Amino acid sequence: MKSLQAIFFLLSTFVLTAQNIEVDGTIEVTGVGSNEENLPFWMYTNTNTSFAPETNFSGTVAVKGVYHFKNASLEAGLDYFYRDGATDELQRRNLYVKFQNNWLNATVGAKQQEIRIDGLSATNKNFLWSQNARPLPGLILEANKPVKISETFGIDWGIAHYSLNDDRYVDNTRVHYKRIGLITRFNEKHKLTLRLQHFAQWSGTSPVFGELPDDLDAFIDVFFAKKSTETNVVGEQVNALGNHLGTFLLDYEFRTNVGDFSVYHEHPFEDGSGTRWANFPDGVWGVYYQPVNKKIISSIVCEYIDTSDQSGNSGNSGIDNYFSNNLYRSGWTYENNIIGMPFIIIDPELEISEANSPIIGNRVRVHHFGVSGSFRKIDWILKSSYAINLGTYRVPMNPNSKNWHNYISGSYNTIKYGTFTLIGGVDFSNLVDTIIGGGVSYRYSF
């Protein structure tokens, strides 16, 4: 991480001494509270950990500078936030340098994912990377825009290397990432996107097996999800080297006289059974709608999320056990936060051993609804989610956890003096008392 900070400050110094530069920043402070120890679910979830469940105050300072070349740009960004109720109260969110030209984005450091479909999706339209954890430090190379191969077809791509530098069961775990997407434009009103994304946890130091493979041969095995015979870990010989996660995305966008629609399905896989769709219908099923007349309602999202099948509970290919792994026992987490779909439950207090996993509830069914709009200069957002958690196949929850999470916010932008926001939330559950929370936030941009 120190090397990333050195790169950031060297390049940002160059940028800030240049004349052709745009600099902007924001300061945001928020005070929240609830009738219970924890805040309502949607008041802290998918906030890049700007809020913890027990937070009462959060403050963020962010600065970004962009230097423009003739056909390219160089951008440096730095965000730090403070929130109480967490082990590490002061942390960075963004710390990056980004180069961009007509065909390439190259980012080194940690940069949060772009907020998609107005922030209404339960997963930020990415089952494996939902903004529920802080941005991972690393390097990503990706297409600035789809590479046009004809009037109809375009290719999207990306490849990255990240580090999980938190306190975890396998120390210094690396993350390999890549994606490839085919975009088909039938005409101005119809577009179809097919995308495959692939993550793999690999390398690191296991408390049981010691140093795990991290050479070029190991990387090639990870890249192609190949089995390896050069490791003393039995599971790594039977399955592909590393802990592999991926999704297939099918997204159909079309325009009508009443507005724009996006109908999408994101299908998860963690092994061969998932790649051959034996775990169907698991995944995210969603509809996003933007009406032509945005006078009151500007966008609506409806999603159904199901992770309960997992290729069944028997046979060699069953019990996919999403976000868990026998070797990388901290699972698909960063700093005890789920990186992906946030309704999967983790026990952050559990001391991980060879015989357990912090993922205690990954068989879920969720109905999620989100809507945003404006009324008399007030920008408002409403989110509501009904989630049933069945536990895991090996350790079911009895009774099942049933929760109804609700959130509302209204923001007034004074243009000159900043933006004031009121926040409210209420959670109902069959296992714990009702949680009611609220707060106020102020944001100033310069």
C-alpha positions as CSV (number, residue, x, y, z in Angstrom):
1,M,0.0,0.0,0.0
2,K,2.9,2.4,0.7
3,S,4.1,2.0,-2.9
4,L,0.6,3.0,-4.1
5,Q,0.7,6.0,-1.9
6,A,4.1,7.0,-3.3
7,I,2.8,6.7,-6.9
8,F,-0.2,8.7,-6.0
9,F,1.6,11.6,-4.4
10,L,4.3,11.8,-7.2
11,L,1.7,11.9,-10.0
12,S,-0.7,14.1,-8.1
13,T,2.2,16.6,-7.5
14,F,2.8,16.7,-11.3
15,V,-0.9,17.2,-12.0
16,L,-1.3,19.9,-9.4
17,T,1.6,21.9,-10.8
18,A,0.2,21.9,-14.3
19,Q,-2.0,24.7,-15.7
20,N,-4.5,22.7,-17.7
21,I,-6.1,21.1,-14.7
22,E,-9.6,20.7,-13.2
23,V,-9.7,20.3,-9.4
24,D,-12.9,19.6,-7.4
25,G,-13.7,18.2,-4.0
26,T,-16.4,17.5,-1.5
27,I,-16.9,17.6,2.3
28,E,-19.7,15.6,3.8
29,V,-20.8,15.1,7.4
30,T,-23.6,12.9,8.6
31,G,-25.2,12.3,11.9
32,V,-27.4,9.2,12.4
33,G,-29.0,7.2,15.2
34,S,-31.5,4.5,16.0
35,N,-33.5,3.0,18.8
36,E,-31.3,-0.1,18.8
37,E,-27.5,-0.7,18.8
38,N,-27.4,-1.1,15.0
39,L,-28.7,1.2,12.3
40,P,-31.3,0.0,9.8
41,F,-29.8,-2.2,7.1
42,W,-29.9,0.3,4.2
43,M,-28.4,3.1,6.2
44,Y,-25.0,1.4,6.3
45,T,-25.0,-1.3,3.5
46,N,-23.4,-0.6,0.2
47,T,-21.7,2.6,1.5
48,N,-18.1,1.4,0.9
49,T,-18.1,1.2,4.8
50,S,-18.5,4.9,5.2
51,F,-21.0,3.8,7.8
52,A,-20.7,0.8,10.1
53,P,-23.8,-0.8,11.7
54,E,-23.1,1.1,15.0
55,T,-22.1,4.4,13.5
56,N,-23.5,7.7,14.8
57,F,-21.3,10.1,13.0
58,S,-19.5,9.9,9.6
59,G,-17.4,12.5,7.8
60,T,-15.7,12.4,4.4
61,V,-13.2,14.6,2.6
62,A,-12.6,14.0,-1.1
63,V,-10.4,15.7,-3.6
64,K,-9.9,14.9,-7.3
65,G,-7.7,16.6,-10.0
66,V,-7.8,15.9,-13.7
67,Y,-5.1,17.0,-16.2
68,H,-6.1,17.1,-19.8
69,F,-3.8,16.2,-22.7
70,K,-4.7,16.5,-26.3
71,N,-6.3,13.1,-26.6
72,A,-6.0,11.8,-23.0
73,S,-6.2,12.7,-19.4
74,L,-4.5,11.9,-16.1
75,E,-6.7,11.9,-12.9
76,A,-5.7,11.6,-9.3
77,G,-8.2,11.1,-6.5
78,L,-8.1,10.9,-2.7
79,D,-11.0,10.2,-0.3
80,Y,-10.7,9.7,3.5
81,F,-13.6,9.1,5.8
82,Y,-14.1,8.9,9.6
83,R,-16.9,7.1,11.3
84,D,-17.4,6.0,14.8
85,G,-18.6,2.5,15.8
86,A,-15.8,0.7,13.8
87,T,-12.5,-0.8,14.7
88,D,-10.6,1.4,12.2
89,E,-12.4,4.7,12.5
90,L,-10.3,6.7,10.0
91,Q,-9.8,5.0,6.6
92,R,-9.2,5.8,3.0
93,R,-11.9,5.0,0.4
94,N,-10.3,6.2,-2.9
95,L,-6.5,6.6,-3.4
96,Y,-5.7,6.3,-7.1
97,V,-4.2,7.6,-10.3
98,K,-6.0,7.0,-13.5
99,F,-4.9,7.4,-17.1
100,Q,-7.5,7.6,-19.8
101,N,-7.5,7.9,-23.6
102,N,-9.9,7.1,-26.4
103,W,-9.6,3.3,-25.9
104,L,-8.0,2.6,-22.5
105,N,-8.6,3.2,-18.8
106,A,-5.6,2.4,-16.6
107,T,-6.1,2.8,-12.8
108,V,-3.6,2.1,-10.1
109,G,-4.6,2.3,-6.4
110,A,-8.0,1.9,-4.9
111,K,-11.0,3.4,-6.6
112,Q,-14.7,2.7,-5.9
113,Q,-16.9,1.2,-8.5
114,E,-19.2,3.4,-10.5
115,I,-22.6,3.8,-9.0
116,R,-25.0,2.2,-11.5
117,I,-28.8,2.6,-12.2
118,D,-29.1,5.5,-9.8
119,G,-27.9,3.6,-6.8
120,L,-31.2,1.7,-6.6
121,S,-30.0,-1.8,-7.2
122,A,-29.4,-4.1,-4.2
123,T,-26.1,-5.3,-5.8
124,N,-25.1,-2.2,-7.8
125,K,-25.9,-4.4,-10.8
126,N,-22.9,-6.6,-9.9
127,F,-23.5,-9.8,-7.8
128,L,-19.8,-10.1,-6.9
129,W,-18.9,-6.4,-6.3
130,S,-21.7,-4.4,-4.7
131,Q,-20.0,-1.5,-3.0
132,N,-20.5,-3.2,0.4
133,A,-16.8,-3.2,1.2
134,R,-14.0,-0.7,0.7
135,P,-12.4,-0.5,-2.8
136,L,-9.6,-3.0,-3.2
137,P,-6.1,-1.7,-4.0
138,G,-4.6,-2.9,-7.2
139,L,-4.2,-2.2,-11.0
140,I,-6.9,-2.5,-13.6
141,L,-6.7,-2.1,-17.4
142,E,-10.0,-1.9,-19.2
143,A,-11.8,-0.5,-22.2
144,N,-12.8,3.1,-22.0
145,K,-15.7,2.3,-24.3
146,P,-16.7,-0.9,-26.2
147,V,-14.3,-1.6,-29.0
148,K,-16.4,-1.3,-32.2
149,I,-15.9,-4.3,-34.5
150,S,-18.9,-3.5,-36.8
151,E,-22.0,-1.3,-36.9
152,T,-23.8,-3.9,-34.8
153,F,-21.2,-5.5,-32.5
154,G,-18.8,-4.1,-29.9
155,I,-16.4,-5.7,-27.3
156,D,-16.0,-4.7,-23.7
157,W,-13.0,-6.0,-21.7
158,G,-11.0,-5.6,-18.5
159,I,-8.2,-7.3,-16.6
160,A,-7.0,-6.5,-13.1
161,H,-4.8,-7.6,-10.2
162,Y,-5.9,-6.7,-6.6
163,S,-4.6,-7.4,-3.1
164,L,-6.5,-8.3,0.0
165,N,-4.3,-6.6,2.5
166,D,-6.6,-7.0,5.5
167,D,-6.3,-9.4,8.4
168,R,-7.6,-12.7,7.1
169,Y,-7.1,-16.5,7.3
170,V,-4.8,-16.7,4.3
171,D,-2.5,-13.7,4.6
172,N,-1.7,-11.5,1.5
173,T,-4.3,-13.2,-0.7
174,R,-4.3,-11.9,-4.3
175,V,-7.3,-11.4,-6.5
176,H,-7.3,-11.9,-10.3
177,Y,-10.1,-10.3,-12.2
178,K,-11.1,-10.2,-15.9
179,R,-14.2,-9.6,-17.9
180,I,-15.3,-9.9,-21.5
181,G,-18.5,-8.6,-22.9
182,L,-20.3,-8.6,-26.3
183,I,-22.6,-5.6,-27.0
184,T,-25.0,-6.0,-29.8
185,R,-26.9,-2.9,-31.1
186,F,-29.8,-4.0,-33.2
187,N,-30.8,-0.4,-33.8
188,E,-31.1,2.9,-31.9
189,K,-33.8,1.4,-29.6
190,H,-32.5,-2.1,-28.8
191,K,-29.2,-3.2,-27.3
192,L,-28.2,-6.6,-25.8
193,T,-25.2,-7.1,-23.6
194,L,-23.6,-10.5,-22.8
195,R,-20.8,-10.4,-20.2
196,L,-18.7,-12.9,-18.4
197,Q,-16.7,-11.7,-15.4
198,H,-14.3,-13.9,-13.4
199,F,-12.6,-13.4,-10.0
200,A,-10.1,-15.7,-8.4
201,Q,-8.5,-15.6,-5.0
202,W,-5.0,-17.1,-5.1
203,S,-1.5,-17.0,-3.6
204,G,-0.9,-15.9,0.0
205,T,0.3,-17.7,3.2
206,S,-2.0,-20.3,4.8
207,P,-1.6,-21.1,8.5
208,V,-1.9,-24.8,7.6
209,F,-0.2,-25.2,4.2
210,G,2.3,-22.3,4.3
211,E,3.2,-20.4,1.1
212,L,0.7,-21.1,-1.7
213,P,1.7,-21.1,-5.3
214,D,2.4,-17.6,-6.7
215,D,4.7,-18.0,-9.7
216,L,4.0,-17.5,-13.4
217,D,2.8,-21.1,-13.8
218,A,0.4,-20.7,-10.9
219,F,-1.0,-17.4,-12.4
220,I,-1.6,-19.2,-15.8
221,D,-3.4,-22.0,-13.9
222,V,-5.5,-19.3,-12.2
223,F,-6.1,-17.3,-15.3
224,F,-7.5,-20.4,-17.2
225,A,-9.1,-22.0,-14.0
226,K,-6.9,-25.1,-14.4
227,K,-6.3,-27.8,-11.9
228,S,-2.8,-28.0,-10.4
229,T,-0.7,-31.0,-9.4
230,E,2.1,-28.8,-8.0
231,T,0.5,-28.0,-4.7
232,N,0.1,-30.0,-1.5
233,V,-3.4,-28.8,-1.0
234,V,-5.8,-31.6,-2.0
235,G,-8.7,-29.4,-2.9
236,E,-6.4,-27.4,-5.2
237,Q,-5.7,-30.6,-7.1
238,V,-9.3,-31.7,-7.4
239,N,-10.7,-28.3,-8.3
240,A,-9.1,-25.3,-10.2
241,L,-6.2,-23.7,-8.5
242,G,-7.5,-20.8,-6.3
243,N,-11.0,-19.9,-5.2
244,H,-12.9,-19.0,-8.4
245,L,-16.1,-16.9,-8.6
246,G,-17.8,-15.5,-11.7
247,T,-21.1,-14.4,-13.2
248,F,-22.8,-14.4,-16.6
249,L,-24.8,-11.2,-17.3
250,L,-27.6,-11.0,-19.8
251,D,-28.9,-7.4,-20.1
252,Y,-31.5,-6.3,-22.7
253,E,-32.1,-2.6,-23.0
254,F,-34.8,-1.1,-25.1
255,R,-36.7,2.2,-25.6
256,T,-40.5,2.6,-25.9
257,N,-42.9,5.5,-26.0
258,V,-43.3,5.4,-22.2
259,G,-39.7,5.2,-21.3
260,D,-36.4,3.2,-21.3
261,F,-36.2,-0.3,-19.9
262,S,-33.3,-2.7,-18.9
263,V,-34.2,-6.3,-18.2
264,Y,-31.3,-8.3,-16.8
265,H,-30.2,-11.6,-15.3
266,E,-26.9,-12.2,-13.6
267,H,-26.1,-15.8,-13.0
268,P,-23.4,-16.8,-10.5
269,F,-20.9,-19.7,-10.6
270,E,-18.1,-20.9,-8.4
271,D,-17.4,-24.2,-10.0
272,G,-18.2,-26.4,-13.0
273,S,-21.8,-27.0,-11.9
274,G,-22.4,-23.2,-12.0
275,T,-20.9,-22.8,-15.4
276,R,-23.2,-25.4,-16.8
277,W,-26.2,-23.7,-15.0
278,A,-26.9,-26.6,-12.6
279,N,-27.7,-24.0,-10.0
280,F,-30.4,-22.3,-12.1
281,P,-32.4,-20.2,-11.3
282,D,-29.9,-18.7,-8.8
283,G,-28.8,-15.1,-9.4
284,V,-30.3,-11.6,-9.9
285,W,-33.4,-11.1,-12.0
286,G,-34.1,-7.4,-12.5
287,V,-36.0,-4.7,-14.4
288,Y,-34.9,-1.0,-14.5
289,Y,-37.3,1.6,-15.9
290,Q,-36.8,5.3,-16.6
291,P,-40.1,7.0,-17.7
292,V,-40.2,9.6,-20.4
293,N,-41.9,12.0,-18.0
294,K,-39.5,12.4,-15.0
295,K,-41.4,15.1,-13.3
296,I,-42.0,13.1,-10.1
297,I,-40.5,9.6,-10.7
298,S,-37.2,9.4,-12.5
299,S,-36.3,5.7,-12.2
300,I,-37.6,2.4,-10.8
301,V,-35.8,-0.9,-10.0
302,C,-37.4,-4.3,-9.2
303,E,-35.1,-7.2,-8.4
304,Y,-35.5,-10.8,-7.3
305,I,-32.3,-12.4,-5.9
306,D,-32.1,-16.1,-5.2
307,T,-29.1,-18.1,-4.0
308,S,-30.9,-21.0,-2.5
309,D,-30.4,-23.7,-5.1
310,Q,-26.6,-23.9,-5.2
311,S,-26.7,-26.9,-7.5
312,G,-28.6,-28.9,-4.9
313,N,-27.5,-30.4,-1.6
314,S,-26.1,-33.7,-2.8
315,G,-23.7,-35.2,-5.2
316,N,-20.1,-34.2,-6.1
317,S,-21.2,-30.9,-7.7
318,G,-23.8,-29.8,-5.2
319,I,-23.6,-27.3,-2.3
320,D,-21.9,-24.5,-4.1
321,N,-21.7,-22.6,-0.8
322,Y,-21.4,-19.1,-2.3
323,F,-18.7,-16.8,-1.1
324,S,-17.1,-19.6,1.0
325,N,-14.0,-21.7,0.4
326,N,-12.2,-24.5,2.2
327,L,-8.8,-23.0,1.7
328,Y,-9.5,-19.3,1.6
329,R,-11.7,-19.5,4.7
330,S,-12.2,-15.8,5.1
331,G,-14.3,-16.1,1.9
332,W,-15.3,-13.4,-0.5
333,T,-14.9,-10.7,2.1
334,Y,-12.7,-7.7,2.8
335,E,-12.2,-6.4,6.3
336,N,-15.1,-8.6,7.5
337,N,-17.5,-7.1,4.9
338,I,-19.1,-9.1,2.1
339,I,-17.6,-7.8,-1.2
340,G,-20.6,-8.9,-3.3
341,M,-24.3,-9.3,-2.8
342,P,-24.9,-7.8,0.7
343,F,-27.7,-10.1,1.9
344,I,-25.3,-12.9,2.5
345,I,-24.6,-13.1,6.3
346,I,-21.2,-13.1,7.8
347,D,-20.2,-13.6,11.5
348,P,-17.4,-11.0,11.9
349,E,-16.7,-12.1,15.5
350,L,-15.9,-15.7,14.5
351,E,-12.4,-16.9,15.0
352,I,-11.7,-18.8,11.8
353,S,-10.2,-22.3,11.9
354,E,-9.8,-25.3,9.6
355,A,-13.3,-26.4,10.6
356,N,-15.5,-23.3,10.2
357,S,-16.4,-20.4,8.0
358,P,-17.6,-16.8,8.8
359,I,-20.2,-17.2,6.0
360,I,-23.2,-18.4,8.1
361,G,-26.1,-17.5,5.7
362,N,-25.7,-17.7,1.9
363,R,-29.0,-19.3,0.9
364,V,-31.3,-16.3,0.5
365,R,-34.3,-15.2,-1.4
366,V,-34.8,-11.4,-1.7
367,H,-37.5,-9.2,-3.2
368,H,-36.0,-5.7,-3.7
369,F,-37.7,-2.5,-4.9
370,G,-36.1,0.9,-5.4
371,V,-37.5,4.2,-6.8
372,S,-36.1,7.7,-7.1
373,G,-37.5,11.0,-8.2
374,S,-37.9,14.8,-7.6
375,F,-40.7,16.8,-6.0
376,R,-40.5,20.6,-5.6
377,K,-36.7,20.7,-5.7
378,I,-36.4,17.7,-3.3
379,D,-34.5,14.7,-4.8
380,W,-35.8,11.6,-3.0
381,I,-34.9,7.8,-2.9
382,L,-36.9,4.9,-1.5
383,K,-35.7,1.4,-1.1
384,S,-37.4,-1.6,0.3
385,S,-36.2,-5.2,0.5
386,Y,-37.8,-8.4,1.9
387,A,-35.1,-11.0,2.6
388,I,-35.5,-14.6,3.7
389,N,-32.2,-16.3,4.8
390,L,-32.2,-20.0,5.1
391,G,-28.6,-20.3,6.5
392,T,-26.4,-22.8,4.6
393,Y,-27.1,-26.3,3.5
394,R,-24.8,-27.7,6.1
395,V,-26.0,-25.4,8.9
396,P,-29.6,-24.3,8.2
397,M,-31.2,-21.5,10.1
398,N,-34.1,-22.7,12.2
399,P,-36.3,-20.7,12.1
400,N,-35.4,-18.9,8.9
401,S,-34.4,-15.3,9.2
402,K,-37.1,-13.0,7.7
403,N,-36.3,-9.3,7.4
404,W,-38.0,-6.3,5.8
405,H,-35.5,-3.5,5.2
406,N,-36.8,0.0,4.3
407,Y,-35.0,3.3,3.5
408,I,-35.9,6.8,2.5
409,S,-34.0,10.0,1.9
410,G,-34.7,13.5,0.6
411,S,-32.1,16.0,-0.5
412,Y,-32.3,19.7,-1.1
413,N,-29.6,21.3,-3.2
414,T,-29.1,25.0,-2.4
415,I,-26.6,25.2,-5.3
416,K,-24.6,27.9,-3.5
417,Y,-24.5,26.5,0.1
418,G,-24.4,22.8,-0.5
419,T,-26.9,19.9,-0.2
420,F,-28.9,19.0,2.9
421,T,-30.3,15.5,3.2
422,L,-32.7,13.8,5.6
423,I,-32.4,10.0,6.0
424,G,-34.7,7.5,7.5
425,G,-34.9,3.7,7.8
426,V,-36.9,1.0,9.5
427,D,-36.3,-2.8,9.7
428,F,-38.8,-5.4,10.7
429,S,-37.6,-9.0,11.6
430,N,-39.0,-12.2,13.0
431,L,-35.9,-12.7,15.1
432,V,-34.9,-9.3,16.5
433,D,-36.7,-6.1,17.6
434,T,-37.8,-3.5,15.1
435,I,-35.0,-1.0,14.3
436,I,-36.0,2.6,13.5
437,G,-33.3,5.1,12.5
438,G,-32.8,8.5,11.0
439,G,-30.3,11.2,10.5
440,V,-29.2,14.3,8.6
441,S,-26.4,14.9,6.2
442,Y,-24.7,17.9,4.7
443,R,-22.6,17.9,1.6
444,Y,-20.6,20.8,0.1
445,S,-18.8,20.6,-3.2
446,F,-16.0,23.0,-4.3
